[in-house]
Amino acid sequence: MHTMNATSAALDHLLRAVGDPVGELRDIGPGHPEHAHAQVIRAAAGVIAKTPEGLHAIAQAIRPVDMGDVSPRMHAHFAAAEAWLSGNPLLAAEGYALLLARWPRDLLALRLAQSCYFFLGADERMGAVVDAVMPAWKGAGDERGLGFVLAMTSFAHAESGDAAYAEALGRQALAIDPACPFGVHAVAHAIAESGRPDLGARWMREQRAQWAGESRMRTHNAWHLAMFDVEDGNIASAMGVLDGWLLPASKVSALDACDATALQWRLAIEGVSDEERWSKVSDAFERRLTPGFWPYVDLHAAIAHAVAGKQERLQHLAESIARCAQRIDYAGLRARLVTQPGLQALDAWAKGRYGTSATLLAELHPVLKHAGGSRVQLEVFASIEHEAVRRERAGAATVYSRSASQRGSSPLAIEGPSQQGESKWRREAPTTEPVFAERSSSP
């Protein structure tokens, strides 16, 4: 590939969540006419990652650039990325939104604004930004660009709860580019919002070739399949995804560990809970988590530690968040208003105080979305609250056949409706490969 085309290809791959966009820019360095554009894309990859590990890449992309030699548009990109790097995601999001007000056809700015608002849990702003740029794309003659905009708009409206409109937009996007994993993901969210797990599972299997390849969203899309499968009663397939995809990916990604946590919780509701798997996810968070960076991740780590019976880890996490809460930046604000109350609710449950846990989780409702993440991903907390209410009403102090102290576990574990059912799953479900076909079939 000629290097003058490399930035266009890298941008396309970044937007579609495929390939190695940063690697494709390896030959573009200082002195190259596309260097500033390449640095914008490198910084963007770090912002989209939404991880502490991405911060170094952003710094490396921003600081070597002579801002006197870049266009106002490029300068606006660097300024927004600098805001993210400095720990001000709200300023970064609004920076990208302001950039779009002047250049509404900037696909990268649109993707970055959506990513930042997702991190913040600002679904209203996410929808407003994509809706504002849509008129600039109608009749513009750029079908591929329109496909990206439709996919991003689909996801935004799924997050606002308009499932039917979101699904229609997502299918339009895929009619333009059927191989876009981000478009498949948007439709999956729309179907999940509409409460049709059978259709969702079928959709993800039909689209497997589009998302199960070299895509950065492959494990998250696999999670969607597994969640649909659990809702549809296909426990064996869901466990295949957990063992074959999510648990291995969790070793290197705290975000994948969050998906593994949510899936294991949902399986536990169905009576399938395994201490060894919970320990693996707890171990993953212990290795990868940077407490205070993202409340969504911190709270999932707390669930995993508590269910795995890792009380010391849970305590250390609470202490780290308490230190973060003393800060006067945006991370400190979210730690005080979101993460600490969430940790208190989970701690109450871990100690068998279900009524208190349910009350604290209910009080968390107005601010929980500010933890970030999607509506579907945050449903785990509503499920925990529901289970807390059920146990409080039943007067249940624990659901173990032996005490938690004897087993070294936590009362967060859920008693299944049938131990026989779990034994049946253990005979049927694979433990190393995911299941993508119908029940009990191999990929």
C-alpha positions in Angstrom: 0.0 0.0 0.0 1.3 3.5 -0.9 1.9 5.5 2.3 -0.2 8.4 1.0 -3.2 6.1 1.1 -2.2 4.6 4.5 -4.0 7.2 6.6 -7.3 6.7 4.7 -7.0 2.9 5.1 -6.1 3.2 8.8 -9.0 5.6 9.4 -11.4 3.2 7.7 -10.2 0.3 9.7 -10.4 2.3 13.0 -14.0 3.2 12.3 -14.9 -0.3 11.3 -13.0 -1.8 14.3 -11.0 -4.2 12.1 -7.3 -4.7 11.4 -4.5 -2.9 13.0 -4.9 0.8 12.2 -1.9 2.0 14.2 0.3 -0.7 12.7 -0.7 0.4 9.2 0.8 3.8 9.9 4.3 2.5 10.9 6.0 3.9 7.9 4.7 7.5 8.4 7.0 9.5 10.6 8.2 13.1 11.0 8.7 14.8 7.7 6.1 12.8 5.9 3.3 15.0 4.4 0.7 12.8 6.2 2.5 12.8 9.6 0.0 15.1 11.4 -3.0 13.1 10.1 -1.3 9.9 11.2 -0.7 11.3 14.6 -4.4 12.2 14.9 -5.3 8.7 14.1 -2.8 7.3 16.6 -4.1 9.5 19.3 -7.7 8.6 18.4 -6.9 4.9 18.8 -5.8 5.7 22.3 -9.0 7.6 23.1 -11.3 4.9 21.7 -9.5 2.3 23.8 -10.8 3.9 26.9 -8.1 2.3 29.0 -5.2 3.7 31.1 -2.9 1.8 28.8 -4.0 4.0 25.9 -2.8 7.2 27.5 0.8 6.6 26.7 0.0 6.2 23.0 -2.0 9.5 23.1 1.0 11.3 24.6 3.4 9.8 22.1 1.1 11.0 19.3 0.5 14.5 20.5 3.8 15.8 21.8 6.1 15.4 18.8 3.7 17.5 16.6 4.5 21.2 15.9 1.0 22.7 16.2 2.1 25.7 14.2 2.2 23.4 11.1 -1.2 21.8 11.4 -4.6 22.9 10.2 -7.3 24.3 12.6 -9.2 21.1 12.2 -6.2 18.9 13.1 -5.4 21.3 16.0 -8.9 20.8 17.3 -8.4 17.0 17.2 -5.2 17.3 19.2 -6.8 19.6 21.7 -9.6 17.2 22.4 -7.2 14.3 22.7 -5.1 16.4 25.1 -8.1 16.9 27.3 -8.7 13.2 27.4 -5.0 12.6 28.3 -5.2 15.2 31.1 -8.1 13.3 32.7 -10.9 15.5 31.5 -13.2 13.2 29.4 -16.1 15.7 29.6 -13.9 18.4 28.0 -12.7 15.9 25.4 -16.2 14.9 24.5 -17.3 18.5 24.1 -14.2 19.3 22.2 -15.0 16.7 19.6 -18.6 17.9 19.5 -17.5 21.5 18.9 -15.2 20.2 16.1 -18.3 18.6 14.5 -20.2 21.8 14.7 -17.7 23.3 12.2 -16.8 20.1 10.3 -19.9 17.9 10.5 -18.5 15.4 8.0 -15.5 14.5 10.2 -16.1 10.8 10.8 -13.3 10.4 13.2 -14.5 13.3 15.4 -18.0 11.7 15.4 -16.6 8.3 16.4 -14.5 9.9 19.2 -17.4 12.1 20.5 -19.5 8.9 20.7 -16.7 7.0 22.5 -16.2 9.8 25.1 -20.0 10.2 25.7 -20.2 6.4 26.1 -17.4 6.5 28.7 -19.3 9.2 30.5 -22.7 7.6 30.3 -24.1 10.7 28.5 -26.5 9.0 26.1 -28.5 12.1 25.5 -25.4 14.0 24.2 -24.4 10.9 22.2 -27.8 11.0 20.4 -27.7 14.8 19.9 -24.3 14.8 18.3 -25.1 12.1 15.7 -28.5 13.6 14.9 -26.9 17.0 14.4 -24.5 15.8 11.7 -26.9 13.6 9.8 -28.2 16.4 7.5 -24.6 17.0 6.2 -24.5 13.4 5.0 -27.8 13.1 3.3 -27.3 13.4 -0.5 -23.6 13.9 -0.1 -22.7 11.0 -2.4 -20.4 9.2 0.1 -22.1 5.9 0.7 -19.4 4.4 2.8 -19.2 7.4 5.0 -23.0 7.4 5.4 -22.8 3.8 6.4 -20.5 4.7 9.3 -22.8 7.5 10.4 -25.9 5.3 10.2 -24.1 2.7 12.4 -23.1 5.2 15.0 -26.6 6.8 14.9 -28.1 3.3 15.4 -26.1 2.7 18.5 -26.9 6.1 19.9 -30.6 5.6 19.5 -30.4 2.1 21.0 -28.8 3.7 24.0 -31.7 6.2 24.2 -34.2 3.3 24.2 -35.6 3.7 20.7 -35.0 0.2 19.7 -37.1 0.1 16.5 -35.5 3.2 15.0 -32.1 2.0 16.1 -32.6 -1.4 14.4 -33.8 0.2 11.2 -30.8 2.5 11.1 -28.4 -0.3 11.8 -29.8 -2.5 9.0 -29.5 0.4 6.6 -25.8 0.8 7.6 -25.2 -2.9 7.0 -26.9 -2.7 3.6 -24.1 -0.3 2.7 -21.3 -2.2 4.3 -22.4 -5.8 5.4 -18.9 -6.5 6.8 -18.8 -3.8 9.4 -18.6 -5.3 12.9 -19.6 -1.9 14.4 -22.9 -2.1 12.4 -23.5 -5.6 13.6 -22.9 -4.5 17.1 -25.4 -1.6 16.8 -28.2 -3.9 15.6 -27.4 -6.3 18.5 -27.9 -3.5 21.0 -31.2 -2.5 19.3 -32.5 -6.1 19.4 -31.4 -6.4 23.1 -33.3 -3.3 23.9 -36.4 -4.7 22.3 -36.3 -7.9 24.4 -36.1 -10.5 21.6 -33.3 -12.9 22.6 -34.2 -15.6 20.1 -33.9 -13.1 17.2 -30.7 -11.7 18.7 -29.1 -15.1 19.0 -30.1 -15.9 15.4 -28.9 -12.5 14.2 -25.4 -12.9 15.8 -25.0 -16.4 14.3 -26.1 -15.2 10.9 -23.5 -12.3 11.1 -20.7 -14.4 12.6 -18.5 -14.0 9.5 -18.7 -10.3 9.9 -17.7 -10.0 13.6 -15.7 -13.1 14.5 -12.7 -12.4 12.4 -9.9 -9.9 13.0 -12.1 -7.3 14.8 -11.4 -5.4 18.0 -15.0 -6.0 18.9 -15.0 -9.7 18.4 -15.1 -10.7 22.0 -17.7 -8.1 22.9 -19.9 -9.2 20.0 -19.4 -12.8 21.2 -20.7 -11.6 24.6 -23.8 -10.3 23.0 -24.4 -13.8 21.4 -23.9 -15.4 24.8 -26.3 -13.1 26.6 -28.9 -13.7 24.0 -28.3 -17.4 24.4 -28.8 -17.3 28.1 -32.1 -15.5 27.8 -33.1 -18.0 25.1 -32.2 -21.0 27.3 -29.1 -22.0 25.4 -26.8 -22.4 28.4 -24.3 -24.7 26.7 -23.6 -22.2 24.0 -23.2 -19.3 26.4 -20.7 -21.3 28.5 -18.8 -22.0 25.3 -18.4 -18.3 24.7 -17.4 -17.7 28.3 -14.7 -20.4 28.2 -13.5 -20.0 24.6 -13.6 -16.3 24.3 -14.2 -14.1 27.3 -12.1 -15.8 30.0 -9.0 -15.9 27.8 -9.5 -12.3 26.6 -10.0 -11.2 30.2 -6.4 -12.0 31.0 -5.3 -9.1 28.9 -8.4 -6.8 29.0 -10.3 -5.4 31.9 -13.2 -4.5 29.5 -13.5 -8.2 28.5 -13.4 -9.1 32.1 -16.4 -6.9 32.6 -18.3 -8.8 30.0 -17.2 -12.1 31.6 -18.5 -10.8 34.9 -21.9 -9.9 33.5 -22.3 -13.2 31.7 -21.3 -15.2 34.7 -23.8 -13.3 36.8 -26.5 -14.0 34.3 -25.6 -17.6 34.2 -25.7 -17.8 38.0 -29.3 -16.5 37.9 -30.0 -19.6 35.8 -28.3 -21.9 38.4 -24.9 -22.2 36.7 -22.1 -20.7 38.9 -18.6 -22.0 39.1 -16.1 -20.7 41.7 -13.0 -21.5 39.6 -14.3 -19.3 36.7 -15.2 -16.5 39.1 -11.7 -16.7 40.5 -10.2 -16.4 37.0 -12.1 -13.2 36.4 -11.1 -11.8 39.8 -7.5 -12.6 39.0 -7.9 -10.8 35.7 -9.1 -7.7 37.3 -6.3 -7.9 39.9 -3.8 -7.9 37.1 -5.3 -5.3 34.8 -7.5 -2.9 36.8 -6.5 0.7 37.4 -9.0 1.7 40.1 -10.6 5.1 39.6 -10.2 5.3 35.9 -13.7 4.1 34.9 -16.5 3.4 37.4 -18.1 0.9 35.1 -15.0 -1.3 35.3 -14.4 -0.7 39.0 -17.9 -1.9 39.9 -17.7 -5.0 37.7 -14.3 -5.8 39.4 -16.1 -5.5 42.8 -18.7 -8.0 41.7 -16.1 -10.5 40.6 -14.0 -10.1 43.7 -17.0 -10.5 45.9 -18.4 -13.6 44.2 -15.0 -15.2 44.1 -14.7 -14.6 47.8 -11.7 -12.4 47.5 -12.6 -10.1 50.3 -9.1 -8.7 50.7 -9.1 -7.6 47.0 -12.5 -6.0 47.5 -11.2 -4.1 50.5 -8.2 -2.9 48.6 -10.4 -1.8 45.7 -12.6 0.2 48.1 -9.5 1.8 49.7 -8.2 2.8 46.2 -11.5 4.3 45.3 -11.6 6.2 48.6 -8.2 7.8 47.7 -9.5 8.6 44.2 -12.6 10.2 45.7 -10.4 12.8 47.5 -9.3 14.2 44.2 -11.0 17.3 42.7 -11.0 16.2 39.1 -13.7 14.4 37.2 -12.5 11.0 38.2 -12.8 12.0 41.9 -16.3 13.3 41.3 -17.5 10.0 39.8 -15.7 8.0 42.5 -17.7 9.9 45.1 -21.1 9.9 43.4 -21.1 6.6 41.6 -18.4 4.1 42.5 -18.3 4.5 46.3 -22.1 4.1 46.7 -22.0 1.1 44.3 -19.2 -0.5 46.3 -21.2 0.0 49.5 -24.2 -1.7 48.0 -22.1 -4.7 46.9 -20.4 -4.9 50.3 -23.7 -5.0 52.0 -24.8 -7.9 49.9 -21.5 -9.7 50.4 -22.2 -9.5 54.1 -25.7 -10.8 53.7 -27.5 -7.5 54.4 -29.8 -7.8 51.4 -32.3 -5.2 52.5 -29.5 -2.6 52.9 -28.0 -3.6 49.6 -31.3 -3.3 47.7 -31.9 0.1 49.3 -28.4 1.4 48.3 -28.8 0.0 44.8 -32.2 1.7 44.4 -30.6 5.0 45.6 -27.9 4.5 42.9 -30.5 4.6 40.1 -30.3 8.4 39.3 -26.5 8.3 38.9 -25.7 4.7 37.7 -25.7 5.6 34.1 -22.8 8.0 34.8 -20.7 5.0 35.5 -20.5 4.7 31.7 -21.1 1.6 29.6 -24.3 0.7 27.8 -27.8 0.2 29.1 -27.4 -3.5 28.4 -24.1 -3.7 30.3 -25.5 -1.9 33.3 -28.5 -4.3 33.6 -26.3 -6.5 35.9 -26.9 -4.0 38.7 -30.7 -4.1 38.3 -30.4 -7.9 38.5 -28.4 -7.8 41.7 -30.9 -5.4 43.2 -33.8 -7.7 42.2 -32.1 -10.6 43.7 -31.4 -8.6 46.9 -35.1 -7.8 47.2 -36.1 -11.4 46.7 -33.7 -12.6 49.3 -34.7 -10.0 51.8 -38.4 -10.9 51.4 -37.5 -14.6 51.7 -35.6 -13.8 54.9 -32.6 -15.6 53.4 -29.2 -14.9 55.1 -27.3 -17.3 52.7 -28.0 -19.7 49.9 -25.1 -22.0 50.6 -25.5 -25.6 51.6 -22.4 -24.9 53.7 -21.5 -21.6 55.2 -19.5 -19.0 53.3 -16.7 -19.2 55.8 -16.4 -23.0 55.3 -16.2 -22.6 51.6 -14.0 -19.5 51.5 -16.6 -17.9 49.2 -19.1 -15.1 49.2 -22.9 -14.9 49.7 -23.0 -13.2 46.3 -23.1 -16.6 44.7 -26.6 -17.6 43.6 -28.3 -20.8 44.3 -29.5 -22.4 41.1 -33.0 -23.8 40.6 -31.7 -27.2 40.0 -28.3 -28.8 40.8 -29.3 -31.6 38.4 -29.6 -29.0 35.6 -26.1 -27.8 36.3 -24.8 -31.4 36.2 -26.5 -31.8 32.8 -24.7 -28.7 31.6 -21.3 -30.0 32.8 -21.7 -33.1 30.6 -22.8 -31.2 27.5 -21.0 -27.8 27.5 -17.6 -27.4 26.0 -15.0 -25.7 28.2 -12.4 -24.6 25.6 -14.3 -23.6 22.5 -17.3 -21.4 21.9 -20.6 -22.6 20.4 -22.0 -20.6 17.5 -24.4 -23.0 15.9 -27.5 -24.4 17.4 -27.5 -26.1 20.8 -24.7 -28.5 21.5 -23.1 -27.8 18.1 -19.5 -26.8 17.4 -18.5 -23.5 15.7 
